[in-house]
Amino acid sequence: MLKECSYCKGQINTEIDSYFTCLDNFIQVKYFDTEEENIFCSQECFCNYVQLEEIEPLEEEINVKDKR
């Protein structure tokens, strides 16, 4: 069965391709109106879809914590 990635719109053949889906109930309710929208071709596409970003501390903040 052909489906498309919710982020990049790439084609996914769910019978032969692996894919990612979010299992968290809170995120499912808040982000997805249907089960068809909860399908991604990669972890990167999922993270971009929900706007997950790694924030690293500034070097000054690290130095202040080390001095305590």
N, C-alpha and C positions, 0 to 999 in steps of 0.2 A: 504494500500500500504506500503510495507517495504522499508525503506531507512536506511542509516547508518550515524551515527554521524561523522562529518568531522574530529573530533579530536580523539576520543577513538575508533571509528569504531563500537560502539555498535549499535545493531539493534533497529530501531524506527518504530513502526507501526503507521503511520500518521493518520489512521482512528480511533484509540482508545487512543494513547499516545499523551501527550502534548510534544511539542518540542520548541526550540528556533531558531530564524532566525534574522539576522542583517538587520535592515531597513535603515541604514545610506547609502546614495548613494555613498559617497566617499569611504567608506570601502568596499562596494559591488564591486565597479570597481577595487580597488587596490588588494583585497584579493581573490576574487572569480571569476573563469572563467565561471562557470555555476551556475544556481539556485540550482542544486543538491548539490553543495559544501557548500551552505549556510544553513546548518541544523545541529543542535546540540542538544544533549540529556539534557544538563544542562547549566546554566550560567557559571559554573566553566569550562566546556569544551570550551565554546566560549572564555572566558578570556585567557585560556591557548593557544588556537589556535592563537589569535592575540597578544599573549605575553604581556597581561596587567598585571602589577605588581604594588602594592602599595609601595611607597617609603616614609618612615617615616624620619623626620629630626633627625639628631644626637642630643644628649642631649646638647652638647656644643653649637650648633646653637640656640637651644631654649633658653639657658641661656643668650647668647649674645643679642638676640632680646628682652628679658625681661628687660635687663639693659638699653636699649635705651630710 
